[in-house]
Amino acid sequence: MRIQALLKYSFGLLMAPVLAQAATTFDGYEAFYASMPDTLFHGDGVQLQPYAMEGDDEMRYGWQGVVAGRRQALEVRDGVLTINGRVLKRSRIQPFPGEAVGETDLGMGAMAYFSSSWTCVENTPTSASGFAVRHRVVYLIKRGKKGYEGWRLPSLFAHCTSVRMKRQRILVQEASYRYVEGQDLATGVTLNEFALLKGKFVPTGVSRSITFVEPGNVYKFNVDGGADR
């Protein structure tokens, strides 16, 4: 019995690294983000539905219901987002460096996520094709003393579910491709973390690396060193 116990223990030790490595392989970014701690938004979100009013030249997209313990109502009209009857002015949206706030950011296919005091709306523009579909418009929104204010997050492999709150700080990440010298295909992605401090994006110095496991497939990858650091 003692020999069997020793063999079982030894087998467990041998298998532990294999199981740990297998646990860090993901088939998509949403699954990876869901594995991270302190995420602000959970679940599948809600999709804004198209509808039209008599006399409208453009289609509207909206949703209303009770979520996160509160009644919420969202509408997108001519690319402008209205939350609970109040317009989120483009001048009140702070874009991440290198991103821009545009009139066609939101529309068909837009999804919304809610927490107790935050809202997030994301969308892949219908005109996107090729490599452009890897970029997603993500607006993080909070109601302040002077109405709603928002931030447009880094777009590469972006999702509302990647937003985290840790020690009362909002944390977001910027993805950038990683290459081996002399190769045209990216071998992975580096995710650099930023905190929202006084409305500005401030680097935290924390980064994560992921490595693609199939050449040319950017949606299947291993997380180097685990899902969180």
Helices and strands as residue ranges (DSSP letters): H 2-22, E 25-26, H 29-34, E 46-47, E 49-51, E 60-67, E 70-77, E 80-83, E 86-87, G 90-92, E 93-95, E 111-114, E 118-123, G 130-134, E 137-144, E 147-152, G 160-162, E 164-166, E 169-178, E 188-197, E 200-214, E 217-224
